């Protein structure tokens, strides 16, 4: 069964835009983010089932504020405007938006004032999350007020006939108690979605797409050993069988003994019969003297492609390169124009060379990490693969802050191995989204026995997340951290100090580079 429903999420710079995407997908409807510069022709061509306009930090009347082609609001597609999106709708249909005397930030009570398909089965008074400095003072033509709050007498509006709605609050955040229900009502009551965005349907659709695209050609799959590339390989093999050539490159940037361990699992448990290439000296040579993290990523991306293209020449009919690129990689590397900014270049997105002989196949380019895990379970990939913590494509190169050398990598490998093993021994591994050690480019004075030391600092990082777009630091017991710190300092030559990172994303990123 083909997936036909698509919700376009148009971004105006909200910190919650990715959350809207997730909430829609959690309701089994496909959604994708587009910039506010999207054209009317592009929207019509995509034939969306509905459109959601995100929030944003600016006023709709500000000079340079992100706008939208107003004709998009008049093509007969159901529309939901959230915060800034509501104010755009108001401005376009003859309402009035003004600076609020009492700005609303945080929790407030939404009081429903009219029956609406948007609020079907939603309780009359519920907690919602506000974040705005402007508000509506005049209802747009054709709309009625369907909800109020203490500081927003026009908190929710609707034109039931046109299926256009607006909310001053953010239904996508967890603090809006009935938020998921409201979004589902928009999807199923207003847009008449079928709810066919499921892992099995994704698998069926992509097997057909891969077959059509590849034909009888061979596909080289870059196997890092992480969840994404592993599940991608299993999916592609299901589509093209022995025409898949799985390759694992040991970059010299892997964790302790990792290439050897995952190689056995690829062949013995997943029947991938991979080719192992040791290119560690080549990667380290190319990274010599490089400190800038963006440059590291680009060098690693280019070197990956060079190695894969050299291997492809040994297989004359190999025309494609498969990667486990995820949607967050794309969002952070190549953001929408106008409202968002580039966070960092992911080596498998912006780090790739402009000209490649191999064409890309990225079946998960539109998925979040937890969605890939769901696909993997549907494909019967063993749980030990599914639950592996994310590992960055550039590997330990972005965890050795500053210049990458073999000495620093070996020190970091030992510290990271102790940290992860202690987490597993404490039966905490599956409670944590991602955990790792970082080697800092500073040395500090220490005392071991009666001797003065001057060695590196290791930082430990552990976070919880759903999709990697936001994350909170993991609250270890102090005794656990004390034990790990002692073991690293006592066992790893080159480290005499250990610190723990208590930053959340945002404002920090999960990785340090």
Secondary structure, 3 states (H helix, E strand, C coil): CCCCCCEEEEECCCCCHHHHHHHHHHCCCCEEEEECCCCHHHHHHHCCCEEEECCCCCCCCCCCCCCCCHHHHHCCCEEEEECHHHHHHHHHCCCEEEEEEEEEEEEEEEEECCCCHHHCCCCCEEEEEEEEEEEEEECCCCCEEEEECCCCCCCEEEECCCCEEEECCCCCCCCCCCHHHHHHHHHHHHCCCCCCCCHHHHHHHHHHHHHHHHCCCEEEEECCCCHHHHHHHHHHHHHHHHHEEEEEEECCCCCCCHHHHHHHHHHHHCCCCCEEEECHHHHHHHHCCCCCHHHHHHHHHHHHHHHHHHHHHCCCCEEEEECCCCHHHHHHHCCCCCCCCCCCCCCCCCCCCCCCCCEEECCCCCCCHHHHHHHHHHCCCCHHHHCCCCCCCCHHHHCECCCCCHHHHHHHHHHHHHHHHHHHHCCCHHHCCEEEEEEEEEEEEEEECCEEEEEEEEEEEEEECCCCCCEEECCCCHHHHHHHHHHHHHHCCCEEEEEECCCCECCCCCCCC
